[in-house]
């Protein structure tokens, strides 16, 4: 049985870092900030971290990537469309003038680039679905057996991600959600990059962007 836990980091954008784990191993999704908090939670689970999965590479989702990957000596997975963004403050948005109060984020290249297929890491199987529109390399992680999906900044409870950032596209985002996420069973829990969880069925029925 795979479980998912999350907390809201203390970063400026209040981004959700997720921990998905079974009896032995643990996956870390979008370590955006506050490495000490991440480390404390992992220690409490008594599981072995095996990989970092990135839904996309905006600054609020990657701020603790280097600390986590080097402390635990684990690989990073990212969309090939945003591989270069990890080392580019301009592309990951940490280098924008409006973020002059934060340090530029420069990460090493990811170890692996996602394909739109299924992966099994640490005994946990998930499908990668491409969900661009908020950013061109946005992906979601579908855990079919456990009936949940990590949606990044594509789908939120009662909303969707911004499409006014570089490479964002509203039409593409709406299509991504409708074809890649709303095609999942309605009982699937959706864990977004910000704010609390929802279900696919609830969003199909009530999300104002689709109703």
N, C-alpha and C positions, 0 to 999 in steps of 0.2 A: 504494500500500500504506500503510495506516494502522498506526502503532505505538503501544503504550501503555507508559509507564514510570511508576513510582511510588516514593515514598520515605515513610518514616514521619516525621512532623514531630516536633519536640522539645516539642510541647505536652503539657499534663498528661494528656491522654487518648490520646496516641500515635495520632493520626488520620492516615490515608493521604491525601495530596494526589496526584492523578494528572495526568499530562501525556500528552495524546493528540495525535499529530502525523503529518503527511505530509511530503512533500519541502519544502514551503514554510511551512506554517502550524501553529499549535499551539493546542489547547484546554486550559484549566486547570479541573480538577474539584476542588471543595472545598478551596480554599486556607485551611487551618485555622490555620496558625501559621508563624512563622519566614520572614518575607518575604525576608531576605537569602539564605537557602538556596534559596528558590523562584527568585529572580532569578539566582543563580549557575547553577542547572540550565538555565534558559531560555537564558541566554547561551551555555552550552556546546552546546545543540542547534542554535543558529544558525537558529532558526525564528521566525516572527512570531506572537506571541499575538493571537488574534482574539476570544476570549470566555472568560468564567468561567461554568461550569455548576455549579449547586448541587443536590446530591441532597436536602438538607434544610438547615435553618438553625439547628441546635443550635450552641452557641458553639464547639465544637471543630472545626467544619467551616467557620466563617466568620471566624475571627480575623484573617486577613490579607487579607480581601476588599478593604477600602478602599485599602490600600497597593498591591495588585496592580492594581486597576481604574484608579487615578489615575496610577500610574507608566507603565502601558502604554496608557492611554486606551482601554479596551475595555469592552464592555457585560457586564452580569450577567444571568443567566437563573435564574428560580426558580419554584417552584409558586405559583399564586395563593393557595393556602391558607396559605402561610407568608411572603407578601410583607411583611406588617406585623411579623413576628417579627424581621426584620433590624434594625429600629430599637427593639425592645423587649427590654431585658435580662431582664425577667421571662420572656418567651416563649422567647427563645433560650437561657435558663438561665444566662447569665453573671452575672445579678443575684441569684441565689439566695444565701441565707446561707452555705451550704456552700462557695460560691465567693468568699467575702469576701477571699480572698488574690489575686484577679485583678481587673483593671479591667473595668467594664461594657463590653460590646460594643454599639456603636450604629452601624449602617451606614446609608447612604443607600438609598432604594428601589432595587430591581432595575430594570433598563431594560426587561426583557421578562418576561412570565409564560408558563410552559410550557403547552402543550396536549398532550393525549395523541395525538401525531402524529409524523411524521418531519421532521427538520430537516437542512439541509445548511449547514454553516458552515466557511469556509475550505477548501472542497473535501472535507470529511468529513461523511458522512451517518450519522445515528443516529436511532433511534426512542426516544421518551420513553414509558415505561410507568409508570403510577401504582402505587406499592407502599407504601401507607400501613400503619400499624400500630405502627411505632416512633414516628412522628409523623404527623400527619394529611396533611401535604403531601409525604411521602416519594416520590421518584421514582427510577427506574433508567434507565440509558442503554444501549440495545442497539445494538451495531455489527454488523449482520448480516453484511456482506461480510467482516469480519475475525474473526468468530466469538468475540466477547467481550462481556461486559456489566459495567457498573459498577453495583454493587448498593447503594451507600451503607450504611446501617445496617439494611437489611432482612434480608440473608442473609450469614452469615459461614461460614468453613470450620468445619464441625462444629457450627454454632450458628445463632442468629438474633438480631436486635436486641432490646434491652429494650422491654418494652411497659408498664412501670410509671411512665413519665414522663407529664406532661400531654399529653393527646390520644392517648396510646398505647392500643392495644387488641390483646390477644393473638390473639383469634379473627380479627380483621381482618388482622393480620400473617401468620398462617398461611395464610389465604386468598390474600393478595397473593403470597406466595412460590409457592404451589402453582399459581395460575392465570397469573401474569405471568412468573415466572422458570423454574419447572419445566416450562413449556410450550416452552422453548427446546431446541434440540438438545443432547444430552448432552455433546458435545465442546466446547461453549462454555466458555471460561474466565470465571470470575466473580471480579471484583476488588472486594473489600469495603472498607468504610470503616475497618476496623481489622484488623490481623493480615494474614496472607498470602493469596494467591489459591487458588482451588480450581476444580473444574469442576462444571457443572450435573449431569452424570451421577453424579459422586462423591457429591454432596449428596443426590440422589434416593435413592441406594442406602444411604447410611450416616448421614445427618444424624439425630441422635437425636430431634429434634422431629417427625420424619415417619416414624420406624421404631419 
